[in-house]
Amino acid sequence: MNKETVLIVGGSSGMGLELARSLLADGSAVVIAGRSSERLAQARAALAAVGDVRMVAADIAHEDDVIRLFAECGRLDHIVSTAADIEGAYELLPDLELAAARRVFDSKFFGPWLLAKHGSSRLAPHGSITFTSGIAAYRPAPRGSVVAGVNGALASLAYALAVELAPIRVNVVSPGWVDTPIWQHVAGDEAPARLDAMAQKLPVGRIGRPGDIADGIRFLMRNGFATGSVLHLDGGHRLV
Ligand SMILES: NC(=O)c1ccc[n+]([C@@H]2O[C@H](COP(=O)([O-])OP(=O)(O)OC[C@H]3O[C@@H](n4cnc5c(N)ncnc54)[C@H](OP(=O)(O)O)[C@@H]3O)[C@@H](O)[C@H]2O)c1
């Protein structure tokens, strides 16, 4: 396979970091992006044994940052976003601040939309864009209204862009509960106990690993017949 270049927004942590690791191991060129230069540098150091990533600090909630990000990236084969800012987002309605709700939509919906707006012209015709939604849209729970809404909206965005941007393919991966640093924001010290309890409930008997989702994103990137698809990788969570 020719060496492909992949931009991973969110590549400094969790699923995005694991995707970067697996793509580097395949010989792809990888650019990771996120807001914090420090987290990006830590990720680059953690990946050094597998290969060298380029890194660009950018907040995809800001259009100027997205324009600069693509100017620094050059030509790309694939764009992936695993970005999410969910600080303060898991609250019951009376306590959920509009600013926190907007940060969720800025990072998970408008940011990915800006990536498509400014990045699609940089992509090769066989290229793809993959967004990351999540189980909250399909098994909603109290405190999760905004996350459920943004995850559901991402599917419709991908359907529309798959038509508008063709032949570029646009897909969504929808993870269930996966053990990543995001859980510190979701549940703090209770995270291990909540993840363990969910593992007992799931048909697969375990919580997701970042590599489970990275595998799915690689499938969506490379399967030339996949567009406008939502790939559910949730250990059967939608069924229980
Ligand atoms: N883990 C789960 O159980 C789970 C379940 C369902 C869905 N998901 C979804 O899966 C995706 C990946 O989650 P994860 O668990 O891997 O999260 P994570 O470990 O917290 O990583 C999130 C990444 O996004 C970056 N980011 C956040 N806001 C950004 C912004 N405005 N601009 C650019 N980068 C930004 C973060 O870096 P900076 O903070 O430095 O910007 C970080 O690299 C997210 O969309 C999440 O909602 C996760």
The ligand as an ORCA input file, in Angstrom:
! r2SCAN-3c Opt
* xyz 0 1
  N     -14.309      6.828     25.990
  C     -15.600      6.502     25.907
  O     -16.140      5.725     26.714
  C     -16.449      7.096     24.785
  C     -17.754      6.598     24.628
  C     -18.529      7.095     23.579
  C     -18.035      8.074     22.740
  N     -16.769      8.554     22.946
  C     -16.270      9.571     22.007
  O     -15.089      9.084     21.398
  C     -14.232     10.196     21.060
  C     -12.831      9.945     21.605
  O     -12.927      9.855     23.010
  P     -11.684      9.497     23.948
  O     -12.248      8.691     25.037
  O     -10.552      8.998     23.132
  O     -11.371     10.993     24.522
  P     -10.052     11.647     25.149
  O      -9.077     10.605     25.593
  O     -10.531     12.633     26.176
  O      -9.416     12.452     23.916
  C     -10.064     13.580     23.401
  C      -9.088     14.291     22.472
  O      -9.747     15.402     21.859
  C      -8.916     16.570     21.934
  N      -9.815     17.721     21.886
  C     -10.837     18.019     22.734
  N     -11.438     19.160     22.342
  C     -10.774     19.597     21.237
  C     -10.920     20.741     20.399
  N     -11.878     21.679     20.627
  N     -10.066     20.897     19.354
  C      -9.093     19.977     19.116
  N      -8.916     18.859     19.886
  C      -9.750     18.692     20.941
  C      -8.164     16.361     23.262
  O      -6.956     17.105     23.351
  P      -6.944     18.590     24.046
  O      -7.741     18.466     25.307
  O      -5.501     18.893     24.247
  O      -7.579     19.484     23.040
  C      -7.850     14.855     23.170
  O      -6.726     14.646     22.331
  C     -14.938     11.435     21.614
  O     -15.697     12.029     20.579
  C     -15.870     10.874     22.677
  O     -16.979     11.713     22.901
  C     -15.972      8.093     23.950
*
